[in-house]
Amino acid sequence: EVLQMKKIFVVCALIFIFIISSTICYAAMEGFDTIKLGLFFGNSAKTSVNIGSFYGLDVGYESASGFVPTISIEQSDIKVFINSEGKMEIEGISVIDGDMVIKPKEGFIWIEGIKYRGFCILLLNGGKMTVINKVGTEEYLYSVLGKEMSPSWPLEALKAQAICARSYAYRNRNKFASYGFNLCTTTVSQVYGGVATESEKTIQAVEETRGQLLKYNGQ
């Protein structure tokens, strides 16, 4: 019995050492501090999409130096659709020649009735729109934890899941590069439901492990 206890102790000690030595904190995860999530793409791409924010919206494009606003919209809801010329058009406001970035003036953005952090990117592809939510990677994890585990589970379990989910996102960040984003929002990647699936405990678990990734044999 004593020998068995010693074996258990040694195994636990080795696991602890492995975790401590394998977990590395990256301040900005090597430039992966934001993530693009495909909400609608491929067969689910949209010919029209409803977007809104309580405080209004700014429309523009992303450049190397950041977001460049071109249209300010005071109303809280807009409809973007593909017009007869195959271009994206904001109903009653403007036709957009090319892709589109839509940001809330402040607060959250809702896309097809679901509330998200970050902002929306619309890519024109084959007469339809690929709809993307771009958000901070850590904020993305607030929601993932609430979908992948029960927020009622112990905090330490949620923290372990946060490290695993962050590691998965980093490892697979080019999985959907051909579509113009990093990951999708289903079990094909990790389930993501926006603000509705966040909780105080999932936020705490992410913040207490912020930037931590699990590596094995340098990978």
C-alpha positions as a Markdown table, in Angstrom:
| # | Residue | x | y | z |
|---|---|---|---|---|
| 1 | Glu | 0.0 | 0.0 | 0.0 |
| 2 | Val | 2.9 | 2.4 | 0.8 |
| 3 | Leu | 4.5 | 1.5 | -2.5 |
| 4 | Gln | 1.3 | 2.2 | -4.3 |
| 5 | Met | 1.0 | 5.6 | -2.6 |
| 6 | Lys | 4.6 | 6.4 | -3.6 |
| 7 | Lys | 3.8 | 5.6 | -7.3 |
| 8 | Ile | 0.7 | 7.8 | -7.2 |
| 9 | Phe | 2.8 | 10.6 | -5.7 |
| 10 | Val | 5.5 | 10.3 | -8.4 |
| 11 | Val | 3.0 | 10.3 | -11.2 |
| 12 | Cys | 1.2 | 13.4 | -9.8 |
| 13 | Ala | 4.6 | 15.1 | -9.4 |
| 14 | Leu | 5.6 | 14.3 | -13.0 |
| 15 | Ile | 2.2 | 15.6 | -14.3 |
| 16 | Phe | 2.7 | 18.8 | -12.3 |
| 17 | Ile | 6.2 | 19.3 | -13.6 |
| 18 | Phe | 5.1 | 18.7 | -17.2 |
| 19 | Ile | 2.3 | 21.3 | -16.9 |
| 20 | Ile | 4.6 | 23.9 | -15.3 |
| 21 | Ser | 7.4 | 23.4 | -17.9 |
| 22 | Ser | 5.1 | 23.2 | -20.9 |
| 23 | Thr | 2.9 | 26.2 | -20.3 |
| 24 | Ile | 4.3 | 29.4 | -21.7 |
| 25 | Cys | 2.8 | 32.9 | -21.6 |
| 26 | Tyr | 2.9 | 35.0 | -24.7 |
| 27 | Ala | 2.1 | 38.7 | -24.2 |
| 28 | Ala | 0.3 | 38.9 | -27.6 |
| 29 | Met | 0.5 | 35.3 | -28.6 |
| 30 | Glu | 2.9 | 36.2 | -31.4 |
| 31 | Gly | 0.6 | 38.6 | -33.1 |
| 32 | Phe | -2.5 | 36.5 | -32.5 |
| 33 | Asp | -4.2 | 38.9 | -30.1 |
| 34 | Thr | -7.3 | 39.0 | -32.4 |
| 35 | Ile | -9.2 | 36.2 | -34.1 |
| 36 | Lys | -11.5 | 36.1 | -37.1 |
| 37 | Leu | -14.5 | 33.8 | -36.8 |
| 38 | Gly | -16.6 | 32.6 | -39.7 |
| 39 | Leu | -20.3 | 33.0 | -38.8 |
| 40 | Phe | -21.7 | 32.4 | -42.3 |
| 41 | Phe | -19.6 | 31.1 | -45.2 |
| 42 | Gly | -19.6 | 28.5 | -48.0 |
| 43 | Asn | -23.0 | 27.0 | -48.2 |
| 44 | Ser | -24.3 | 29.2 | -45.4 |
| 45 | Ala | -23.0 | 32.5 | -46.9 |
| 46 | Lys | -25.6 | 35.3 | -47.0 |
| 47 | Thr | -27.3 | 37.3 | -49.7 |
| 48 | Ser | -28.6 | 39.6 | -47.0 |
| 49 | Val | -27.7 | 40.1 | -43.3 |
| 50 | Asn | -29.1 | 42.3 | -40.5 |
| 51 | Ile | -26.5 | 44.1 | -38.4 |
| 52 | Gly | -27.0 | 46.6 | -35.5 |
| 53 | Ser | -25.6 | 48.3 | -32.5 |
| 54 | Phe | -27.4 | 50.4 | -29.9 |
| 55 | Tyr | -25.2 | 53.4 | -30.4 |
| 56 | Gly | -24.9 | 53.3 | -34.2 |
| 57 | Leu | -22.3 | 52.0 | -36.6 |
| 58 | Asp | -19.2 | 53.0 | -38.5 |
| 59 | Val | -18.6 | 51.4 | -41.9 |
| 60 | Gly | -15.2 | 51.4 | -43.6 |
| 61 | Tyr | -12.3 | 49.1 | -44.3 |
| 62 | Glu | -9.1 | 47.8 | -42.6 |
| 63 | Ser | -5.7 | 49.1 | -43.7 |
| 64 | Ala | -2.2 | 48.3 | -42.5 |
| 65 | Ser | -2.6 | 51.2 | -40.0 |
| 66 | Gly | -6.0 | 50.1 | -38.7 |
| 67 | Phe | -9.7 | 50.8 | -39.3 |
| 68 | Val | -10.5 | 53.5 | -41.8 |
| 69 | Pro | -14.2 | 54.8 | -41.4 |
| 70 | Thr | -16.0 | 56.0 | -44.5 |
| 71 | Ile | -19.6 | 56.1 | -43.5 |
| 72 | Ser | -21.1 | 57.0 | -40.1 |
| 73 | Ile | -24.6 | 55.5 | -39.4 |
| 74 | Glu | -26.6 | 56.8 | -36.5 |
| 75 | Gln | -29.5 | 54.3 | -36.8 |
| 76 | Ser | -29.2 | 51.2 | -34.7 |
| 77 | Asp | -30.1 | 48.6 | -37.4 |
| 78 | Ile | -29.1 | 48.2 | -41.0 |
| 79 | Lys | -29.7 | 45.6 | -43.7 |
| 80 | Val | -26.8 | 44.7 | -46.0 |
| 81 | Phe | -27.7 | 42.8 | -49.2 |
| 82 | Ile | -26.3 | 41.8 | -52.6 |
| 83 | Asn | -27.9 | 44.1 | -55.2 |
| 84 | Ser | -28.7 | 43.4 | -58.8 |
| 85 | Glu | -25.2 | 44.4 | -59.9 |
| 86 | Gly | -23.6 | 41.9 | -57.5 |
| 87 | Lys | -22.4 | 44.5 | -55.1 |
| 88 | Met | -23.0 | 44.9 | -51.4 |
| 89 | Glu | -25.5 | 47.6 | -50.5 |
| 90 | Ile | -26.6 | 49.1 | -47.2 |
| 91 | Glu | -30.3 | 49.4 | -47.6 |
| 92 | Gly | -31.3 | 53.1 | -48.0 |
| 93 | Ile | -27.8 | 54.3 | -47.4 |
| 94 | Ser | -25.0 | 53.4 | -49.8 |
| 95 | Val | -23.6 | 50.8 | -52.3 |
| 96 | Ile | -20.2 | 49.5 | -51.2 |
| 97 | Asp | -17.6 | 48.7 | -53.9 |
| 98 | Gly | -15.6 | 45.9 | -52.4 |
| 99 | Asp | -15.5 | 44.3 | -49.0 |
| 100 | Met | -16.9 | 46.0 | -45.8 |
| 101 | Val | -16.0 | 46.4 | -42.2 |
| 102 | Ile | -18.8 | 47.4 | -39.8 |
| 103 | Lys | -18.0 | 48.5 | -36.3 |
| 104 | Pro | -20.3 | 49.6 | -33.4 |
| 105 | Lys | -19.6 | 53.1 | -32.3 |
| 106 | Glu | -19.4 | 51.7 | -28.9 |
| 107 | Gly | -20.6 | 48.6 | -27.0 |
| 108 | Phe | -21.6 | 45.3 | -28.7 |
| 109 | Ile | -22.6 | 44.5 | -32.3 |
| 110 | Trp | -25.4 | 42.1 | -33.2 |
| 111 | Ile | -25.4 | 40.1 | -36.3 |
| 112 | Glu | -28.6 | 38.3 | -37.3 |
| 113 | Gly | -29.9 | 38.9 | -33.8 |
| 114 | Ile | -26.9 | 37.5 | -31.9 |
| 115 | Lys | -24.8 | 39.9 | -29.8 |
| 116 | Tyr | -21.0 | 39.8 | -30.2 |
| 117 | Arg | -17.9 | 41.6 | -29.0 |
| 118 | Gly | -15.7 | 43.1 | -31.6 |
| 119 | Phe | -17.0 | 43.9 | -35.1 |
| 120 | Cys | -18.2 | 42.5 | -38.4 |
| 121 | Ile | -16.4 | 41.9 | -41.7 |
| 122 | Leu | -18.3 | 41.2 | -44.9 |
| 123 | Leu | -16.4 | 39.6 | -47.7 |
| 124 | Leu | -18.0 | 39.4 | -51.2 |
| 125 | Asn | -17.4 | 36.0 | -52.7 |
| 126 | Gly | -19.3 | 34.4 | -55.6 |
| 127 | Gly | -22.3 | 36.7 | -55.3 |
| 128 | Lys | -22.7 | 36.0 | -51.6 |
| 129 | Met | -21.3 | 37.5 | -48.3 |
| 130 | Thr | -19.0 | 35.7 | -46.0 |
| 131 | Val | -19.9 | 37.0 | -42.6 |
| 132 | Ile | -17.0 | 37.3 | -40.0 |
| 133 | Asn | -16.8 | 38.4 | -36.4 |
| 134 | Lys | -13.4 | 39.8 | -35.6 |
| 135 | Val | -12.8 | 39.9 | -31.8 |
| 136 | Gly | -10.0 | 39.8 | -29.3 |
| 137 | Thr | -8.7 | 36.3 | -28.8 |
| 138 | Glu | -9.1 | 36.4 | -25.0 |
| 139 | Glu | -12.7 | 37.7 | -25.4 |
| 140 | Tyr | -13.4 | 35.0 | -27.9 |
| 141 | Leu | -12.5 | 32.5 | -25.2 |
| 142 | Tyr | -15.0 | 34.0 | -22.7 |
| 143 | Ser | -17.7 | 32.6 | -25.0 |
| 144 | Val | -16.0 | 29.3 | -26.0 |
| 145 | Leu | -15.7 | 28.2 | -22.4 |
| 146 | Gly | -19.4 | 28.7 | -21.8 |
| 147 | Lys | -20.2 | 26.5 | -24.8 |
| 148 | Glu | -17.6 | 23.8 | -24.4 |
| 149 | Met | -18.1 | 23.3 | -20.6 |
| 150 | Ser | -20.7 | 24.2 | -18.0 |
| 151 | Pro | -19.8 | 27.5 | -16.3 |
| 152 | Ser | -21.0 | 25.9 | -13.0 |
| 153 | Trp | -17.9 | 23.6 | -13.1 |
| 154 | Pro | -15.0 | 24.3 | -10.7 |
| 155 | Leu | -12.9 | 27.4 | -11.6 |
| 156 | Glu | -9.7 | 25.3 | -12.0 |
| 157 | Ala | -11.4 | 23.0 | -14.5 |
| 158 | Leu | -12.5 | 26.1 | -16.5 |
| 159 | Lys | -8.9 | 27.5 | -16.3 |
| 160 | Ala | -7.5 | 24.2 | -17.7 |
| 161 | Gln | -10.1 | 24.4 | -20.5 |
| 162 | Ala | -9.2 | 28.0 | -21.2 |
| 163 | Ile | -5.5 | 27.0 | -21.8 |
| 164 | Cys | -6.6 | 24.1 | -24.0 |
| 165 | Ala | -9.0 | 26.3 | -26.0 |
| 166 | Arg | -6.4 | 29.0 | -26.5 |
| 167 | Ser | -3.8 | 26.5 | -27.6 |
| 168 | Tyr | -6.2 | 25.0 | -30.1 |
| 169 | Ala | -7.1 | 28.4 | -31.5 |
| 170 | Tyr | -3.4 | 29.3 | -31.9 |
| 171 | Arg | -2.5 | 25.9 | -33.4 |
| 172 | Asn | -5.3 | 26.0 | -35.9 |
| 173 | Arg | -5.3 | 29.7 | -36.7 |
| 174 | Asn | -4.8 | 29.1 | -40.5 |
| 175 | Lys | -7.5 | 26.3 | -40.7 |
| 176 | Phe | -9.9 | 28.5 | -42.7 |
| 177 | Ala | -7.4 | 30.9 | -44.3 |
| 178 | Ser | -8.8 | 30.3 | -47.7 |
| 179 | Tyr | -12.2 | 31.7 | -46.6 |
| 180 | Gly | -10.6 | 34.8 | -45.1 |
| 181 | Phe | -10.9 | 33.9 | -41.4 |
| 182 | Asn | -9.2 | 31.7 | -38.7 |
| 183 | Leu | -11.9 | 29.4 | -37.2 |
| 184 | Cys | -15.5 | 28.7 | -37.6 |
| 185 | Thr | -18.0 | 28.7 | -34.7 |
| 186 | Thr | -19.1 | 25.1 | -34.6 |
| 187 | Thr | -17.7 | 21.8 | -33.4 |
| 188 | Val | -15.6 | 21.7 | -36.6 |
| 189 | Ser | -13.4 | 24.2 | -34.6 |
| 190 | Gln | -14.7 | 25.3 | -31.2 |
| 191 | Val | -18.3 | 26.2 | -30.4 |
| 192 | Tyr | -18.7 | 30.0 | -30.0 |
| 193 | Gly | -21.9 | 31.7 | -29.3 |
| 194 | Gly | -21.1 | 35.4 | -28.7 |
| 195 | Val | -21.8 | 37.4 | -25.5 |
| 196 | Ala | -24.8 | 35.2 | -24.5 |
| 197 | Thr | -22.6 | 32.3 | -23.5 |
| 198 | Glu | -20.2 | 34.3 | -21.4 |
| 199 | Ser | -20.4 | 34.3 | -17.6 |
| 200 | Glu | -18.4 | 35.8 | -14.7 |
| 201 | Lys | -16.6 | 32.4 | -14.2 |
| 202 | Thr | -15.7 | 31.9 | -17.8 |
| 203 | Ile | -14.3 | 35.5 | -17.9 |
| 204 | Gln | -12.4 | 34.9 | -14.7 |
| 205 | Ala | -10.9 | 31.6 | -15.9 |
| 206 | Val | -9.7 | 33.3 | -19.2 |
| 207 | Glu | -8.2 | 36.3 | -17.4 |
| 208 | Glu | -6.4 | 34.2 | -14.8 |
| 209 | Thr | -4.7 | 32.2 | -17.6 |
| 210 | Arg | -4.4 | 35.1 | -20.0 |
| 211 | Gly | -1.9 | 34.3 | -22.9 |
| 212 | Gln | -1.0 | 30.9 | -21.6 |
| 213 | Leu | -0.4 | 28.2 | -24.2 |
| 214 | Leu | 0.4 | 24.5 | -23.8 |
| 215 | Lys | 3.4 | 23.2 | -25.8 |
| 216 | Tyr | 4.8 | 19.7 | -26.2 |
| 217 | Asn | 8.1 | 18.9 | -27.8 |
| 218 | Gly | 8.3 | 22.6 | -28.9 |
| 219 | Gln | 5.0 | 22.4 | -30.7 |
